[in-house]
Amino acid sequence: MIENYDVYRFSTKEKLRYILEGLLKAIILGYMFYKSIWGIALLCPLALTHCNKRKSELARKRKWRLNLEFRDGINSLAAALGAGYSVEHAFAEAVKDLKRIYPKDAMIVKEFTYIANQIQMNITAEKALYNFGKRSGVEDIMSFAEVFSTAKRTGGEIVQIIKTTAGLISDRLEVKREIMTMLAGKKIEANIMKIVPAGILCLLSVLSPELLKPLYHNFFGIIIMTFLLGCYQYTSRLIDKIINIEV
């Protein structure tokens, strides 16, 4: 069970990998823009920025995966309720069904198992679902928790309500998937655009080193290269914000 899906914690392997990636990025930029060990040292904090960026990306991917798994979770819940199980036992039955689809360590299996355990400890299903939605930060889960709570409180046809909600969530996820597919090509183009300026500088350093020589190892050149590096970093972040737009 994850306390907060917006906060991603690296494993030891991931931490080592992304720190090394960040340091490699700092070395490449430091050499291209300054050709100095001091320039590389000054850019080493980029490793931390790189790690934070990767954490945000991995947290976003994890929430998307949870959203997809949750769709199957509420379908299993609706099937259990439709088979005549009470709400209190439906989650336990849904867990059994989900274990046939996902491995035991899947997020939705753990979360539904946790909800079933909470219900056994006399915590209402509505409260358990609400806590899950709050921790997940996923809009569909929070909306479902509210619908589920309202249906139980008003004595509505809970099975039909859950099935309808599951259908709406499925439709919404399919729309999101289609949008993400359309954006995939644009993301590749954007990433190429981020590489091009550094690639041009690298190419000039190899083919025409004399052309760039006045920009290194002197005060005026350092000022210019620092300004260009700042522009490069700013535009890269701007591109990241555009291509990572929420759908």
N, C-alpha and C positions, 0 to 999 in steps of 0.2 A: 504494500500500500504506500502510495506516494503522498506526502503531506501537502505539497504545493506543486502542481504541474507547470507553473510558470517559472519555477526555479529548477534548473538542470544541474546535476552534480556529475562531474566527470569521474569515470573509473580511472584507476592508476594508468592503464594503457592509453586511454583517451587523453589524459592530462599530459603525459609524456609526448604523445603524438602532436597535439596542438601547440604545445610550447616549442617543440622543435620546428614546426611549420612557421610559427611566428618569428622565431630567431632567424630562420632561413630567409624569410621575407625582409627582415631588418638588415641582414647581411647584404642581400641583393640590392636593396634600395640605397643603403649606405655606400656601397661601392659605386653604384651607377651615378649617384648624385654628388658624392663627395670624394670618392676614391681615397678614403682615409679611415684608419682604425678608430679615430675619435668620432667620425660621422656614424660609423656602424654602432659604436657604443651608445651614442645619443639616441639612436633609433631602436635600441633594444626594448624599451617599454612598449613598442608595437606588438611584442609577443603577448603582452597582457591584453591589449586591445583585440588582437586576433582571437585569443581564448574567449573573451567575453562575447565576441561576435558569433563564434561557433556555438557557445552555450545558448544564445538566443535562437539560432537556427535549429539546433537540436530540440530545444523546448517546443518550438513551433511545429516541428515534424512529429514530435511525440504526441502533442495535442490533436493533430490531424489523425494520427493512427488511432488514438483513443476514440475519437469521434466515429471513425469507421467501425471500430469494434463495438461501440455502444449501440449502433444500429442493430447489430446482430443480437446484442444483449436484450434489448427491449422486445425484439421479435420472439426470442426464447421466453421472455417473461409473459408476453401476450399468449403464447402457446400453452404455457403452464396454467395461466388463469382460465383459458378457454377449456382446458381439460378438467376444470372443476376444483383446482387447488385454491386455497385461500391465499390472500396476499402474503400472509406470514410464511407460508410454505412455498409460494411460487418462486421466490428468489433462490431457495435451495435447489428447486427443480431446474431453474434456469441455469444454475451453475453446472449441473450435471450435463445439460445439453451443450453448454458452451465448451466444456472440456472435450467434447467430441469434435469441435471445430478448431479450437485453439490449444496451444500447449499450456501446461499448468501455470507457467510463470507469465502468461499473457496478462496485460493490465486489466482487461475487463473481467477475467476470471478472478483475479485477486480482489477487485473492487466489489463484484457481486458476492463473493465469499465473505468479504468484510461486512457488507450490508446484511447478509443472512445471519452472520454471527451477532451483529448488533440487535437484530430483531429478536434473537434468542435471549438476549440480555434485557428484554423488555423496552428497547428503544423503538419508537414507531418507525415504520417504513418511510413515512413522509420525511421525518427528521434525518434519517440515514441517507436518503436520496438527496435531500437539500445539502447536507454536509459534503456529499460526493460532488455535487454540482459546483459548490463554492470552491472546493479544493481544485477541481479540474480547470475552472476558468473557461470551460467550453459552453458556448451559448446554447447549443442544442440540449445539453444535459441539464443546464439550469432551467431552461424552458420546460423540459419534460418533468422535472421535479415539481415545478409550480402546477402544471396540468394534473399530475398524479395526486398532489395534495388537495387540489380543488375537487377532483372527482371523488376522492374518498370522503371529503368533508361534506359534500352535497349529496352523496349517495347516488351518483350518476352511474351509467353503464360503463364500468371501468374497463372491461375487456375491449369494447368497441372504441372507447376513447384512446386507449393505448395503441390499438391497431391503427387508428387514424393518425395518431401522432407519429407512430413509426413510419407510416407511409409518407407523411410530410417531410420527416427528417431524411428519409431515403431520397426523395425527390430533390431536396435541397443539396444533399451531398453530391448527387449526380451533376447538378448544375455547377457546383464548385469544382468538381473534377474536370468538367468540360472547359471551364474558364482557365484552370491551371494548365490544361493541355494546350490551349491556345497561347498562353503566356510562356510556355516552355521555350519555344523558338526565340521569342523576344529576350528571354533571360540569357540564352546563349549569345545572342548578338550583343547584349549589354556587357557580358563578361569579356567578350572579345574587345569591345571598346575600352574597357579598363586596362587591358593588356597592351593595346596599341601604343600609347605614349611611352611606356617603359621600354617596349620593344624597339621603337624608333631610336630612343636614346642609346640603347644597347648596340643597335646596328651602327650608329654613327661612331660609337666608341671603338668599334672593331674596324670599320672601313675608313673612317676619317678622324683618327685620334687627334691630329693637329688642329682640327676645326674646333674641338671642344677644350683643348688644352688651356686657353685663357680663363676658363670657368672653374678651374680647380686650383687649390692650394694658394688662394689669395682672397683677401677680404671681400673685394667687389664680387668675385665669382661665387663665394660662399653665400652672400646675400641673395644673388640671383637664383642660385640652385635651391636655396631654402624656400624662396617664394614659389618657385615652380613645383617643389615637392609639396608645399602646402596646398597649392591649387590642385595637384594630382590627387592628394588624399581627400580633399573636399569633394571633388567631382566623383571620386570612387564611392564615397559615402552617400552622395546624392543619388547615384545610380542604384545602389543597394536599397535605398528607401523606395525608389520607384518600382523596382522589380519585386520587392517583397510586400507589395500592397496587399492588404487583407481582402479576401473575397468572401 
